[in-house]
Amino acid sequence: MIMSIRKGGIFKGKKGNTVTYEVNGQVIQRTIGKREKPYKDHELGNQSGFGKTSVFMRPVKQFIKNGFELQGKKKFTIGYNMAVGYNRMNAIEITSPNSVRFVYEKALFSQGAMTVNPEATVKVVEGGLEFRWDAGLMAKGMKRNDHAMLLAYCPEKESAFFELSGANRKTGRDFLEITAYHQPVTLEVYIAFEAADRKSISNSVYLGQVQF
């Protein structure tokens, strides 16, 4: 397969097992070969960390696609890729190649300049989770018609429950329906807010862990 572009009479890109590119005005061509040296522990750990992040993000792909969309546009990239990169660097704890842990309180599922709501709370109620926040709090970037974004992640089942367009900020509360499993499970819970015109969003805030 040829993946190259002709520039000034020179092919630049990938062609067969070679890749051609330019650095400081000099055209460089190198062969893509197989690695012969064994991977070191930290390299194996990084590979495991990337895999762990990808698995973790899969159930919430639509949520983070929305939550990182604005940041992605600023960097001329895909929001999902930014989310994976951020969480790989900040929410993965690696102690050995075989010991990779996701730190839920450090994870972000949305990222933006709108002020967060650190006072928000969550509690288990019949049929789901009840979220509450201070409807009177008005800080940088906040508006009364901002809508809540709710997320409950279930590590044991590698699944998630979420709402991208929840109640308005002015209501001070919202409800997220949760489908009960046969056995009690742990849910990692988050909240964020997004402007009605979708031109501004807050970082997601970790509200803690609940049993459902």
MDTraj code that builds the backbone (N, CA, C; nanometers):
import mdtraj as md
import numpy as np

residues = "MET ILE MET SER ILE ARG LYS GLY GLY ILE PHE LYS GLY LYS LYS GLY ASN THR VAL THR TYR GLU VAL ASN GLY GLN VAL ILE GLN ARG THR ILE GLY LYS ARG GLU LYS PRO TYR LYS ASP HIS GLU LEU GLY ASN GLN SER GLY PHE GLY LYS THR SER VAL PHE MET ARG PRO VAL LYS GLN PHE ILE LYS ASN GLY PHE GLU LEU GLN GLY LYS LYS LYS PHE THR ILE GLY TYR ASN MET ALA VAL GLY TYR ASN ARG MET ASN ALA ILE GLU ILE THR SER PRO ASN SER VAL ARG PHE VAL TYR GLU LYS ALA LEU PHE SER GLN GLY ALA MET THR VAL ASN PRO GLU ALA THR VAL LYS VAL VAL GLU GLY GLY LEU GLU PHE ARG TRP ASP ALA GLY LEU MET ALA LYS GLY MET LYS ARG ASN ASP HIS ALA MET LEU LEU ALA TYR CYS PRO GLU LYS GLU SER ALA PHE PHE GLU LEU SER GLY ALA ASN ARG LYS THR GLY ARG ASP PHE LEU GLU ILE THR ALA TYR HIS GLN PRO VAL THR LEU GLU VAL TYR ILE ALA PHE GLU ALA ALA ASP ARG LYS SER ILE SER ASN SER VAL TYR LEU GLY GLN VAL GLN PHE".split()
xyz = np.array([
    [0.0849, -0.1191, 0.0000],
    [0.0000, 0.0000, 0.0000],
    [0.0883, 0.1240, 0.0000],
    [0.0558, 0.2213, -0.0856],
    [0.1337, 0.3434, -0.0947],
    [0.0590, 0.4562, -0.0249],
    [0.1272, 0.5212, 0.0680],
    [0.0704, 0.6369, 0.1368],
    [0.1738, 0.7477, 0.1288],
    [0.1795, 0.8179, 0.0148],
    [0.2822, 0.9192, -0.0027],
    [0.2283, 1.0351, -0.0856],
    [0.2967, 1.1485, -0.0773],
    [0.2568, 1.2687, -0.1491],
    [0.3785, 1.3216, -0.2246],
    [0.3592, 1.3561, -0.3512],
    [0.4702, 1.4105, -0.4301],
    [0.4820, 1.5609, -0.4027],
    [0.5971, 1.6038, -0.3541],
    [0.6233, 1.7453, -0.3285],
    [0.7562, 1.7827, -0.3920],
    [0.7505, 1.8737, -0.4876],
    [0.8748, 1.9171, -0.5518],
    [0.9480, 1.8041, -0.6206],
    [0.8746, 1.7096, -0.6765],
    [0.9361, 1.5980, -0.7464],
    [0.9794, 1.4843, -0.6571],
    [0.9590, 1.4967, -0.5262],
    [1.0011, 1.3930, -0.4319],
    [0.8788, 1.3362, -0.3613],
    [0.8688, 1.2043, -0.3553],
    [0.7607, 1.1411, -0.2803],
    [0.7903, 1.1510, -0.1313],
    [0.6932, 1.1993, -0.0574],
    [0.7069, 1.2069, 0.0880],
    [0.5925, 1.1300, 0.1514],
    [0.6261, 1.0404, 0.2414],
    [0.5258, 0.9569, 0.3053],
    [0.5725, 0.8129, 0.3086],
    [0.4782, 0.7221, 0.3202],
    [0.5114, 0.5803, 0.3304],
    [0.4897, 0.5116, 0.1966],
    [0.5883, 0.4318, 0.1567],
    [0.5796, 0.3544, 0.0341],
    [0.6481, 0.2215, 0.0580],
    [0.5692, 0.1143, 0.0596],
    [0.6248, -0.0165, 0.0913],
    [0.6758, -0.0195, 0.2337],
    [0.8036, -0.0611, 0.2489],
    [0.8618, -0.0661, 0.3835],
    [0.9565, 0.0506, 0.4093],
    [0.9390, 0.1593, 0.3315],
    [1.0204, 0.2787, 0.3536],
    [0.9308, 0.3994, 0.3789],
    [0.9851, 0.4967, 0.4499],
    [0.9139, 0.6214, 0.4754],
    [1.0083, 0.7367, 0.4430],
    [0.9565, 0.8371, 0.3731],
    [1.0363, 0.9520, 0.3315],
    [0.9771, 1.0790, 0.3912],
    [1.0644, 1.1620, 0.4494],
    [1.0172, 1.2868, 0.5094],
    [1.1295, 1.3895, 0.5045],
    [1.0965, 1.5132, 0.5406],
    [1.1936, 1.6218, 0.5322],
    [1.2172, 1.6816, 0.6698],
    [1.3425, 1.7027, 0.7047],
    [1.3806, 1.7659, 0.8309],
    [1.4794, 1.8774, 0.8010],
    [1.4423, 1.9998, 0.8338],
    [1.5296, 2.1159, 0.8117],
    [1.5811, 2.1239, 0.6683],
    [1.4928, 2.0988, 0.5737],
    [1.5283, 2.1097, 0.4333],
    [1.5970, 1.9886, 0.3746],
    [1.6246, 1.8883, 0.4546],
    [1.6924, 1.7671, 0.4074],
    [1.5929, 1.6526, 0.3978],
    [1.5920, 1.5856, 0.2834],
    [1.5021, 1.4719, 0.2624],
    [1.5643, 1.3461, 0.3216],
    [1.4894, 1.2793, 0.4056],
    [1.5384, 1.1587, 0.4731],
    [1.4490, 1.0413, 0.4363],
    [1.5108, 0.9307, 0.4044],
    [1.4367, 0.8082, 0.3744],
    [1.4902, 0.6970, 0.4640],
    [1.3978, 0.6284, 0.5308],
    [1.4420, 0.5194, 0.6172],
    [1.3527, 0.3978, 0.5980],
    [1.4095, 0.2845, 0.6312],
    [1.3374, 0.1580, 0.6190],
    [1.2673, 0.1254, 0.7500],
    [1.1445, 0.0803, 0.7373],
    [1.0689, 0.0385, 0.8550],
    [1.0947, -0.1098, 0.8770],
    [1.1573, -0.1422, 0.9864],
    [1.1895, -0.2823, 1.0132],
    [1.1296, -0.3315, 1.1429],
    [1.1485, -0.4581, 1.1686],
    [1.0991, -0.5168, 1.2927],
    [1.2003, -0.4939, 1.4047],
    [1.1495, -0.4712, 1.5252],
    [1.2366, -0.4506, 1.6406],
    [1.2951, -0.5840, 1.6845],
    [1.4270, -0.5855, 1.7061],
    [1.4939, -0.7083, 1.7479],
    [1.5240, -0.7096, 1.8974],
    [1.5477, -0.5908, 1.9560],
    [1.5773, -0.5847, 2.0988],
    [1.4505, -0.6074, 2.1808],
    [1.4598, -0.6785, 2.2917],
    [1.3423, -0.6982, 2.3779],
    [1.3010, -0.5661, 2.4424],
    [1.1711, -0.5518, 2.4665],
    [1.1206, -0.4308, 2.5307],
    [1.1605, -0.4275, 2.6776],
    [1.1927, -0.3085, 2.7270],
    [1.2252, -0.2906, 2.8682],
    [1.0968, -0.2820, 2.9497],
    [1.1111, -0.2961, 3.0821],
    [0.9934, -0.2977, 3.1694],
    [0.9095, -0.1714, 3.1553],
    [0.9739, -0.0556, 3.1501],
    [0.8963, 0.0684, 3.1421],
    [0.8235, 0.0797, 3.0081],
    [0.8819, 0.0227, 2.9017],
    [0.8157, 0.0237, 2.7718],
    [0.6950, -0.0692, 2.7726],
    [0.7112, -0.1853, 2.8347],
    [0.5987, -0.2778, 2.8473],
    [0.4891, -0.2161, 2.9327],
    [0.5295, -0.1442, 3.0382],
    [0.4326, -0.0770, 3.1238],
    [0.3551, 0.0288, 3.0478],
    [0.4249, 0.1044, 2.9631],
    [0.3584, 0.2063, 2.8822],
    [0.2584, 0.1441, 2.7860],
    [0.2960, 0.0304, 2.7266],
    [0.2050, -0.0390, 2.6365],
    [0.0816, -0.0876, 2.7112],
    [0.1040, -0.1422, 2.8313],
    [-0.0081, -0.1891, 2.9130],
    [-0.0973, -0.0729, 2.9542],
    [-0.0345, 0.0411, 2.9862],
    [-0.1101, 0.1591, 3.0257],
    [-0.1974, 0.2110, 2.9140],
    [-0.1440, 0.2120, 2.7932],
    [-0.2224, 0.2565, 2.6786],
    [-0.3402, 0.1628, 2.6548],
    [-0.3132, 0.0318, 2.6649],
    [-0.4204, -0.0659, 2.6469],
    [-0.5282, -0.0522, 2.7522],
    [-0.4862, -0.0304, 2.8768],
    [-0.5808, -0.0132, 2.9870],
    [-0.6677, 0.1098, 2.9647],
    [-0.6068, 0.2182, 2.9195],
    [-0.6817, 0.3412, 2.8939],
    [-0.7837, 0.3204, 2.7832],
    [-0.7434, 0.2540, 2.6762],
    [-0.8338, 0.2300, 2.5636],
    [-0.9537, 0.1465, 2.6052],
    [-0.9287, 0.0435, 2.6865],
    [-1.0381, -0.0413, 2.7355],
    [-1.1317, 0.0398, 2.8241],
    [-1.0747, 0.1233, 2.9100],
    [-1.1542, 0.2039, 3.0014],
    [-1.2416, 0.3033, 2.9254],
    [-1.1898, 0.3614, 2.8189],
    [-1.2613, 0.4639, 2.7445],
    [-1.3730, 0.4093, 2.6551],
    [-1.3649, 0.2837, 2.6214],
    [-1.4588, 0.2270, 2.5244],
    [-1.6059, 0.2479, 2.5604],
    [-1.6491, 0.2193, 2.6851],
    [-1.7918, 0.2346, 2.7176],
    [-1.8394, 0.3799, 2.7214],
    [-1.7457, 0.4748, 2.7322],
    [-1.7842, 0.6158, 2.7444],
    [-1.7379, 0.6969, 2.6229],
    [-1.7185, 0.6294, 2.5123],
    [-1.6650, 0.6954, 2.3931],
    [-1.7515, 0.8132, 2.3504],
    [-1.8833, 0.7966, 2.3517],
    [-1.9715, 0.9048, 2.3097],
    [-1.9658, 1.0221, 2.4070],
    [-1.9534, 0.9917, 2.5363],
    [-1.9467, 1.0970, 2.6379],
    [-1.8204, 1.1814, 2.6194],
    [-1.7055, 1.1160, 2.6062],
    [-1.5814, 1.1927, 2.5944],
    [-1.5670, 1.2571, 2.4566],
    [-1.6311, 1.1994, 2.3568],
    [-1.6315, 1.2632, 2.2250],
    [-1.6964, 1.4001, 2.2366],
    [-1.8043, 1.4065, 2.3147],
    [-1.8738, 1.5324, 2.3392],
    [-1.7936, 1.6199, 2.4367],
    [-1.7414, 1.5564, 2.5424],
    [-1.6732, 1.6297, 2.6482],
    [-1.5402, 1.6912, 2.6086],
    [-1.4717, 1.6327, 2.5106],
    [-1.3414, 1.6847, 2.4673],
    [-1.3474, 1.7470, 2.3280],
    [-1.4665, 1.7627, 2.2745],
    [-1.4803, 1.8138, 2.1380],
    [-1.4185, 1.9529, 2.1215],
    [-1.4467, 2.0432, 2.2141],
    [-1.3952, 2.1796, 2.2031],
    [-1.2431, 2.1833, 2.2137],
    [-1.1867, 2.1039, 2.3048],
    [-1.0413, 2.0984, 2.3181],
    [-0.9772, 2.0416, 2.1922],
    [-1.0432, 1.9427, 2.1327],
    [-0.9921, 1.8837, 2.0099],
    [-0.9863, 1.9852, 1.8964],
    [-1.0903, 2.0687, 1.8855],
    [-1.0931, 2.1701, 1.7795],
    [-0.9805, 2.2712, 1.7976],
    [-0.9498, 2.3055, 1.9220],
    [-0.8412, 2.4007, 1.9484],
    [-0.7061, 2.3452, 1.9041],
    [-0.6905, 2.2138, 1.9158],
    [-0.5627, 2.1493, 1.8836],
    [-0.5637, 2.0850, 1.7455],
    [-0.6728, 2.1073, 1.6703],
    [-0.6870, 2.0501, 1.5366],
    [-0.6713, 1.8980, 1.5382],
    [-0.7356, 1.8375, 1.6345],
    [-0.7314, 1.6917, 1.6450],
    [-0.8673, 1.6406, 1.6907],
    [-0.8778, 1.5104, 1.7111],
    [-1.0031, 1.4484, 1.7539],
    [-1.0106, 1.4500, 1.9057],
    [-1.1265, 1.4906, 1.9582],
    [-1.1439, 1.4986, 2.1027],
    [-1.1175, 1.3672, 2.1731],
    [-1.1584, 1.2579, 2.1123],
    [-1.1385, 1.1263, 2.1733],
    [-0.9898, 1.0987, 2.1947],
    [-0.9083, 1.1336, 2.0960],
    [-0.7637, 1.1116, 2.1090],
    [-0.7049, 1.1949, 2.2222],
    [-0.7551, 1.3169, 2.2384],
    [-0.7077, 1.4018, 2.3478],
    [-0.7446, 1.3416, 2.4830],
    [-0.8660, 1.2865, 2.4916],
    [-0.9112, 1.2252, 2.6171],
    [-0.8253, 1.1048, 2.6530],
    [-0.7962, 1.0215, 2.5542],
    [-0.7117, 0.9045, 2.5782],
    [-0.5730, 0.9491, 2.6234],
    [-0.5178, 1.0494, 2.5560],
    [-0.3854, 1.0986, 2.5915],
    [-0.3811, 1.1565, 2.7318],
    [-0.4817, 1.2375, 2.7661],
    [-0.4840, 1.2988, 2.8996],
    [-0.4924, 1.1920, 3.0079],
    [-0.5850, 1.1006, 2.9923],
    [-0.6051, 0.9996, 3.0965],
    [-0.4906, 0.8997, 3.1032],
    [-0.4266, 0.8744, 2.9894],
    [-0.3085, 0.7873, 2.9913],
    [-0.1982, 0.8510, 3.0753],
    [-0.1833, 0.9825, 3.0654],
    [-0.0758, 1.0517, 3.1359],
    [-0.1093, 1.0815, 3.2820],
    [-0.2380, 1.0991, 3.3131],
    [-0.2758, 1.1476, 3.4456],
    [-0.3540, 1.0495, 3.5323],
    [-0.4210, 0.9531, 3.4713],
    [-0.5080, 0.8651, 3.5499],
    [-0.4626, 0.7198, 3.5529],
    [-0.3478, 0.6920, 3.4941],
    [-0.2938, 0.5555, 3.4941],
    [-0.1755, 0.5473, 3.5903],
    [-0.1779, 0.4491, 3.6774],
    [-0.0691, 0.4266, 3.7728],
    [-0.0021, 0.2938, 3.7394],
    [0.1264, 0.2995, 3.7038],
    [0.2004, 0.1803, 3.6628],
    [0.3103, 0.1513, 3.7640],
    [0.3046, 0.0367, 3.8284],
    [0.4108, -0.0035, 3.9212],
    [0.4983, -0.1125, 3.8613],
    [0.4460, -0.1837, 3.7622],
    [0.5219, -0.2851, 3.6891],
    [0.4434, -0.3162, 3.5619],
    [0.5039, -0.3856, 3.4637],
    [0.4315, -0.4173, 3.3410],
    [0.3010, -0.4925, 3.3657],
    [0.2962, -0.5680, 3.4756],
    [0.1765, -0.6467, 3.5050],
    [0.0873, -0.5820, 3.6102],
    [0.1235, -0.4616, 3.6525],
    [0.0444, -0.3923, 3.7544],
    [0.0108, -0.2518, 3.7060],
    [-0.1031, -0.2409, 3.6392],
    [-0.1492, -0.1139, 3.5839],
    [-0.2870, -0.0843, 3.6412],
    [-0.3010, 0.0313, 3.7056],
    [-0.4265, 0.0648, 3.7730],
    [-0.4798, 0.1979, 3.7218],
    [-0.6117, 0.2023, 3.7020],
    [-0.6761, 0.3277, 3.6631],
    [-0.7204, 0.4005, 3.7893],
    [-0.6775, 0.5261, 3.8047],
    [-0.7105, 0.6064, 3.9227],
    [-0.8316, 0.6924, 3.8876],
    [-0.9483, 0.6490, 3.9308],
    [-1.0740, 0.7108, 3.8869],
    [-1.0880, 0.8564, 3.9285],
    [-1.0370, 0.8926, 4.0468],
    [-1.0515, 1.0309, 4.0925],
    [-0.9668, 1.1289, 4.0114],
    [-0.8728, 1.0773, 3.9318],
    [-0.7886, 1.1643, 3.8495],
    [-0.8348, 1.1696, 3.7037],
    [-0.9349, 1.0916, 3.6696],
    [-0.9802, 1.0841, 3.5309],
    [-1.0606, 1.2082, 3.4917],
    [-1.0536, 1.2437, 3.3639],
    [-1.1357, 1.3512, 3.3089],
    [-1.2138, 1.2981, 3.1897],
    [-1.3438, 1.3318, 3.1855],
    [-1.4284, 1.2897, 3.0742],
    [-1.4786, 1.4084, 2.9937],
    [-1.4541, 1.5274, 3.0451],
    [-1.4781, 1.6505, 2.9702],
    [-1.3738, 1.7503, 3.0162],
    [-1.3416, 1.8445, 2.9289],
    [-1.2375, 1.9416, 2.9621],
    [-1.2717, 2.0750, 2.8984],
    [-1.2709, 2.1802, 2.9818],
    [-1.3027, 2.3124, 2.9296],
    [-1.2790, 2.4213, 3.0317],
    [-1.3094, 2.5454, 2.9918],
    [-1.2789, 2.6624, 3.0741],
    [-1.3897, 2.6994, 3.1722],
    [-1.5098, 2.6447, 3.1549],
    [-1.6188, 2.6786, 3.2457],
    [-1.5851, 2.6333, 3.3876],
    [-1.6181, 2.7164, 3.4864],
    [-1.5913, 2.6828, 3.6262],
    [-1.6669, 2.5563, 3.6660],
    [-1.6014, 2.4708, 3.7420],
    [-1.6637, 2.3454, 3.7849],
    [-1.7532, 2.3682, 3.9068],
    [-1.8295, 2.2657, 3.9433],
    [-1.9155, 2.2687, 4.0621],
    [-1.8633, 2.1697, 4.1655],
    [-1.7661, 2.2087, 4.2467],
    [-1.7074, 2.1155, 4.3437],
    [-1.8024, 2.0762, 4.4556],
    [-1.9108, 2.1535, 4.4727],
    [-2.0060, 2.1244, 4.5808],
    [-2.1101, 2.0195, 4.5409],
    [-2.1094, 1.9770, 4.4155],
    [-2.2085, 1.8798, 4.3681],
    [-2.1977, 1.7483, 4.4451],
    [-2.3107, 1.6822, 4.4634],
    [-2.3155, 1.5554, 4.5370],
    [-2.3998, 1.4540, 4.4605],
    [-2.3864, 1.3288, 4.4996],
    [-2.4671, 1.2222, 4.4410],
    [-2.5070, 1.1246, 4.5501],
    [-2.6266, 1.0672, 4.5380],
    [-2.6693, 0.9631, 4.6310],
    [-2.7560, 0.8623, 4.5577],
    [-2.7569, 0.7410, 4.6111],
    [-2.8366, 0.6335, 4.5519],
    [-2.9822, 0.6507, 4.5933],
    [-3.0723, 0.6453, 4.4954],
    [-3.2161, 0.6490, 4.5209],
    [-3.2795, 0.5349, 4.4421],
    [-3.4067, 0.5165, 4.4577],
    [-3.4744, 0.4073, 4.3875],
    [-3.4633, 0.4259, 4.2361],
    [-3.4091, 0.3263, 4.1706],
    [-3.4002, 0.3283, 4.0253],
    [-3.2806, 0.4000, 3.9665],
    [-3.1969, 0.4595, 4.0521],
    [-3.0826, 0.5293, 3.9946],
    [-3.0081, 0.6172, 4.0922],
    [-2.9535, 0.7257, 4.0402],
    [-2.8723, 0.8182, 4.1194],
    [-2.9318, 0.9586, 4.1138],
    [-2.9321, 1.0251, 4.2284],
    [-2.9784, 1.1635, 4.2335],
    [-2.8580, 1.2559, 4.2499],
    [-2.8458, 1.3499, 4.1591],
    [-2.7385, 1.4492, 4.1625],
    [-2.7949, 1.5813, 4.2124],
    [-2.7178, 1.6501, 4.2956],
    [-2.7572, 1.7826, 4.3446],
    [-2.6384, 1.8782, 4.3357],
    [-2.6699, 2.0059, 4.3132],
    [-2.5674, 2.1101, 4.3104],
    [-2.6312, 2.2425, 4.3504],
    [-2.5490, 2.3403, 4.3776],
    [-2.5968, 2.4720, 4.4202],
    [-2.6433, 2.5511, 4.2983],
    [-2.7757, 2.5625, 4.2814],
    [-2.8309, 2.6324, 4.1654],
    [-2.8034, 2.7822, 4.1701],
    [-2.7729, 2.8330, 4.2878],
    [-2.7466, 2.9759, 4.3016],
    [-2.6026, 3.0146, 4.2749],
    [-2.5154, 2.9156, 4.2606],
    [-2.3741, 2.9438, 4.2361],
    [-2.3544, 2.9932, 4.0933],
    [-2.3010, 3.1128, 4.0791],
    [-2.2725, 3.1696, 3.9481],
    [-2.1279, 3.2183, 3.9467],
    [-2.0442, 3.1501, 3.8731],
    [-1.9025, 3.1856, 3.8637],
    [-1.8644, 3.1976, 3.7163],
    [-1.7356, 3.2084, 3.6887],
    [-1.6862, 3.2312, 3.5534],
    [-1.7432, 3.1317, 3.4524],
    [-1.8079, 3.1858, 3.3496],
    [-1.8572, 3.1032, 3.2403],
    [-1.9901, 3.0350, 3.2651],
    [-2.0426, 3.0424, 3.3877],
    [-2.1677, 2.9736, 3.4207],
    [-2.2902, 3.0526, 3.3747],
    [-2.3927, 2.9804, 3.3283],
    [-2.5221, 3.0399, 3.2951],
    [-2.6320, 2.9480, 3.3477],
    [-2.7471, 3.0072, 3.3752],
    [-2.8556, 2.9302, 3.4357],
    [-2.9094, 2.8209, 3.3435],
    [-2.8920, 2.8391, 3.2121],
    [-2.9434, 2.7378, 3.1192],
    [-2.8375, 2.6364, 3.0754],
    [-2.7202, 2.6384, 3.1398],
    [-2.6239, 2.5295, 3.1160],
    [-2.6904, 2.3978, 3.1529],
    [-2.6564, 2.2911, 3.0835],
    [-2.7155, 2.1620, 3.1188],
    [-2.6108, 2.0679, 3.1788],
    [-2.6581, 1.9822, 3.2666],
    [-2.5703, 1.8867, 3.3346],
    [-2.5367, 1.7698, 3.2428],
    [-2.4174, 1.7150, 3.2603],
    [-2.3750, 1.5919, 3.1949],
    [-2.3406, 1.4932, 3.3063],
    [-2.4094, 1.3825, 3.3101],
    [-2.3978, 1.2874, 3.4208],
    [-2.3349, 1.1571, 3.3731],
    [-2.2499, 1.0993, 3.4575],
    [-2.1826, 0.9747, 3.4198],
    [-2.1621, 0.8844, 3.5407],
    [-2.1978, 0.7581, 3.5245],
    [-2.1704, 0.6557, 3.6264],
    [-2.1009, 0.5402, 3.5559],
    [-1.9749, 0.5169, 3.5907],
    [-1.8939, 0.4137, 3.5255],
    [-1.8854, 0.2910, 3.6149],
    [-1.9060, 0.1729, 3.5552],
    [-1.9031, 0.0473, 3.6300],
    [-1.7822, -0.0357, 3.5862],
    [-1.6718, -0.0312, 3.6614],
    [-1.5501, -0.1038, 3.6234],
    [-1.5704, -0.2548, 3.6142],
    [-1.6502, -0.3097, 3.7055],
    [-1.6675, -0.4557, 3.7095],
    [-1.7312, -0.5097, 3.5822],
    [-1.8189, -0.4311, 3.5227],
    [-1.8904, -0.4747, 3.4023],
    [-1.8371, -0.4086, 3.2754],
    [-1.7383, -0.3207, 3.2918],
    [-1.6845, -0.2444, 3.1790],
    [-1.7981, -0.1804, 3.0997],
    [-1.8860, -0.1139, 3.1742],
    [-2.0012, -0.0480, 3.1139],
    [-2.0227, 0.0865, 3.1818],
    [-2.1139, 0.1655, 3.1276],
    [-2.1390, 0.2975, 3.1849],
    [-2.2815, 0.3418, 3.1571],
    [-2.3315, 0.4272, 3.2449],
    [-2.4608, 0.4924, 3.2287],
    [-2.4326, 0.6421, 3.2233],
    [-2.4889, 0.7115, 3.1253],
    [-2.4628, 0.8551, 3.1199],
    [-2.5753, 0.9312, 3.0508],
    [-2.5770, 1.0607, 3.0768],
    [-2.6722, 1.1539, 3.0170],
    [-2.5937, 1.2748, 2.9677],
    [-2.6015, 1.3011, 2.8377],
    [-2.5251, 1.4110, 2.7794],
    [-2.5974, 1.5449, 2.7888],
    [-2.7280, 1.5422, 2.7958],
    [-2.8055, 1.6663, 2.7999],
    [-2.9066, 1.6583, 2.9128],
    [-2.8578, 1.6774, 3.0352],
    [-2.9422, 1.6653, 3.1529],
    [-3.0145, 1.7939, 3.1880],
    [-3.0529, 1.8045, 3.3138],
    [-3.1301, 1.9192, 3.3618],
    [-3.0490, 2.0480, 3.3561],
    [-3.1192, 2.1611, 3.3477],
    [-3.0529, 2.2911, 3.3491],
    [-2.9918, 2.3197, 3.4860],
    [-2.8875, 2.4001, 3.4854],
    [-2.8187, 2.4361, 3.6087],
    [-2.9152, 2.4958, 3.7115],
    [-3.0118, 2.5751, 3.6652],
    [-3.1018, 2.6461, 3.7558],
    [-3.1918, 2.5534, 3.8374],
    [-3.2053, 2.4268, 3.7961],
    [-3.2916, 2.3335, 3.8697],
    [-3.2247, 2.2796, 3.9955],
    [-3.0917, 2.2720, 3.9948],
    [-3.0194, 2.2279, 4.1133],
    [-3.0172, 2.0784, 4.1385],
    [-3.0783, 2.0009, 4.0506],
    [-3.0784, 1.8554, 4.0715],
    [-3.1085, 1.7831, 3.9407],
    [-3.0753, 1.6545, 3.9363],
    [-3.1077, 1.5709, 3.8206],
    [-3.1051, 1.4249, 3.8640],
    [-3.1568, 1.3390, 3.7780],
    [-3.1669, 1.1955, 3.8070],
    [-3.1087, 1.1176, 3.6907],
    [-3.0273, 1.0171, 3.7226],
    [-2.9704, 0.9284, 3.6213],
    [-3.0202, 0.7875, 3.6468],
    [-3.0943, 0.7349, 3.5529],
    [-3.1484, 0.5993, 3.5678],
    [-3.0369, 0.4958, 3.5540],
    [-3.0376, 0.3982, 3.6444],
    [-2.9387, 0.2903, 3.6432],
    [-3.0109, 0.1563, 3.6359],
    [-2.9701, 0.0735, 3.5424],
    [-3.0265, -0.0614, 3.5327],
    [-2.9560, -0.1513, 3.6332],
    [-3.0315, -0.2102, 3.7230],
    [-2.9724, -0.2921, 3.8295],
    [-2.9158, -0.4227, 3.7739],
    [-2.7996, -0.4628, 3.8251],
    [-2.7406, -0.5921, 3.7920],
    [-2.7891, -0.6949, 3.8941],
    [-2.7625, -0.8226, 3.8678],
    [-2.8057, -0.9283, 3.9597],
    [-2.7336, -0.9183, 4.0934],
    [-2.6100, -0.8707, 4.0894],
    [-2.5311, -0.8525, 4.2106],
    [-2.4947, -0.7046, 4.2249],
    [-2.4777, -0.6553, 4.3480],
    [-2.4378, -0.5159, 4.3684],
    [-2.3061, -0.4854, 4.2965],
    [-2.2962, -0.3660, 4.2424],
    [-2.1749, -0.3244, 4.1718],
    [-2.1289, -0.1879, 4.2235],
    [-2.0043, -0.1558, 4.1934],
    [-1.9474, -0.0260, 4.2290],
    [-1.9571, 0.0677, 4.1096],
    [-2.0019, 0.1892, 4.1342],
    [-2.0107, 0.2906, 4.0295],
    [-1.9204, 0.4086, 4.0640],
    [-1.8399, 0.4508, 3.9681],
    [-1.7573, 0.5708, 3.9816],
    [-1.8349, 0.6838, 3.9133],
    [-1.8617, 0.7917, 3.9881],
    [-1.9599, 0.8905, 3.9421],
    [-1.8955, 1.0271, 3.9137],
    [-1.9433, 1.0899, 3.8053],
    [-1.8894, 1.2191, 3.7610],
    [-2.0025, 1.3110, 3.7148],
    [-1.9746, 1.4418, 3.7177],
    [-2.0687, 1.5407, 3.6649],
    [-1.9905, 1.6506, 3.5943],
    [-2.0501, 1.7077, 3.4915],
    [-1.9931, 1.8232, 3.4217],
    [-2.1098, 1.9099, 3.3764],
    [-2.0799, 2.0305, 3.3306],
    [-2.1829, 2.1189, 3.2765],
    [-2.1386, 2.1720, 3.1411],
    [-2.2370, 2.1875, 3.0529],
    [-2.2102, 2.2364, 2.9179],
    [-2.3079, 2.3486, 2.8856],
    [-2.2606, 2.4500, 2.8128],
    [-2.3460, 2.5613, 2.7728],
    [-2.4538, 2.5139, 2.6759],
    [-2.5661, 2.5845, 2.6754],
    [-2.6776, 2.5477, 2.5880],
    [-2.6376, 2.5508, 2.4410],
    [-2.5475, 2.6433, 2.4044],
    [-2.5039, 2.6522, 2.2647],
    [-2.3835, 2.5628, 2.2347],
    [-2.3388, 2.4865, 2.3357],
    [-2.2288, 2.3916, 2.3230],
    [-2.0960, 2.4584, 2.2871],
    [-2.0828, 2.5864, 2.3214],
    [-1.9587, 2.6578, 2.2938],
    [-1.8690, 2.6679, 2.4166],
    [-1.9143, 2.6111, 2.5269],
    [-1.8356, 2.6125, 2.6499],
    [-1.8716, 2.4904, 2.7330],
    [-1.7737, 2.4399, 2.8078],
    [-1.7957, 2.3195, 2.8884],
    [-1.6996, 2.3227, 3.0077],
    [-1.7355, 2.2524, 3.1135],
    [-1.6479, 2.2446, 3.2308],
    [-1.5698, 2.1136, 3.2295],
    [-1.4669, 2.1078, 3.3110],
    [-1.4043, 1.9792, 3.3389],
    [-1.5063, 1.8912, 3.4100],
    [-1.4945, 1.7622, 3.3938],
    [-1.5783, 1.6720, 3.4726],
    [-1.5266, 1.6709, 3.6162],
    [-1.6171, 1.6515, 3.7106],
    [-1.5825, 1.6475, 3.8528],
    [-1.6152, 1.5088, 3.9073],
    [-1.5194, 1.4490, 3.9742],
    [-1.5397, 1.3168, 4.0347],
    [-1.6184, 1.3330, 4.1641],
    [-1.7334, 1.2669, 4.1735],
    [-1.8197, 1.2782, 4.2910],
    [-1.8036, 1.1621, 4.3879],
    [-1.7225, 1.0656, 4.3507],
    [-1.6981, 0.9547, 4.4414],
    [-1.7524, 0.8221, 4.3916],
    [-1.7530, 0.7281, 4.4815],
    [-1.7888, 0.5891, 4.4519],
    [-1.9154, 0.5524, 4.5277],
    [-2.0086, 0.4859, 4.4596],
    [-2.1310, 0.4401, 4.5254],
    [-2.1538, 0.2934, 4.4929],
    [-2.2290, 0.2262, 4.5786],
    [-2.2684, 0.0873, 4.5551],
    [-2.4134, 0.0857, 4.5090],
    [-2.4398, 0.0108, 4.4023],
    [-2.5765, 0.0074, 4.3504],
    [-2.6176, -0.1380, 4.3262],
])
top = md.Topology()
chain = top.add_chain()
for i, resn in enumerate(residues, 1):
    res = top.add_residue(resn, chain, resSeq=i)
    for name in ("N", "CA", "C"):
        top.add_atom(name, md.element.get_by_symbol(name[0]), res)
traj = md.Trajectory(xyz[None], top)
